[in-house]
Amino acid sequence: MRIAGLLIALLAATQAVAQTYPEKPVRLIVPFSAGSAVDTLARIPGQKLSELWGHQIVVDNRIGANTIIGTEAAAKAPADGYTLLLTNDAALATNPALYPNLPYAPLRDFVPITLAASIPVVLVAHASQPYTTVRELIDYAKANPGKLHYASGGNGSAQHVPMEMLKVATGIDLVHVPYKGLGPAFNDVVSGQVPLMFAGLSNTPPHIKAGRIRALAIGSAKRSSAMPDLPTMQEAGVPGFDYSAWAGILAPAGTPAAIVQKVNADWAKAIAVPEVREKLVALGFDLQPTTPAEFGEMIKREMAKVAKVVKDANIRVD
């Protein structure tokens, strides 16, 4: 009876915390620069969350070391609900496969809250290139092994991993040109300095319309409503290919479950607001809120998938 009484008291206290949360501003760590895709995903719904909660969401851009600095800071923050993390697949799935001494473990140091969005990637080529489809690209690359270069935002980035998946799936030989960030890499593809890359869906439409680059296929298993005429990689002739970048919200391990559930529910409310949803969809985000358990299972699957790509493609960090 004494144990039952303690459990009832603990449950009541936890529920009371959730009912009053938040009572002060909430820090949302984003390990990317202001203006980046993940930063945008934090700020637009974050404004609605601030209105809903009556307390400010303070976006804290902690950049550096391929998301490691910001993610580690979030892992070491107090588990009281007042520090949250919005980060992407590089931090949660790719880095664990690349860095043997990573100072955080996604499944140990965090509790998942929700998948915030998937971010489709598009295989694009400079308009001067002789191939106009994925099949023509593969044939061209096989006829010119080791001569075709592709750009990325760095080793293990959301541009690097899918291209290595393509190489493994098709046996083509492409040369990786890693940049220090997506912006410079994409700019050099648009200008024709590098002929090829996987780019975020939100970056590509203006340059496609202007005729600077052409889109060959989208990486996800399903077509995107933002570019419905663009085939998937599978439809374009690469069976089993399925890759999207993604981002989600987490809290330090030990954060009360009631707070996790409240943030999960209120995030879903924020992105359901028509003006918020319209802005994010127009930018290429595929909004897919999940339960905390669903997001945790997704992280496990993605970690296993990326670890296999890293091993098969022998991806290394400098």
Secondary structure, DSSP 8 states (H G I E B T S, - for coil): -HHHHHHHHHHHHHHHHHHH--SS-EEEEESS-TTSHHHHHHHHHHHHHHHHHTS-EEEEE---TTTHHHHHHHHTS-SSSSEEEEEEHIIIIIHHHH-TT-S--HHHHEEEEEEEEEEEEEEEEETTSS--SHHHHHHHHHHSTTTEEEEESSTTSTTHHHHHHHHHHH---EEEEE-SSHHHHHHHHHHTSS-EEEEEGGGSHHHHHTTSEEEEEESSSS--TTSTTS-BTTTTT-TT---EEEEEEEEETT--HHHHHHHHHHHHHHHHSHHHHHHHHHTT-B-----HHHHHHHHHHHHHHHHHHHHHHT----
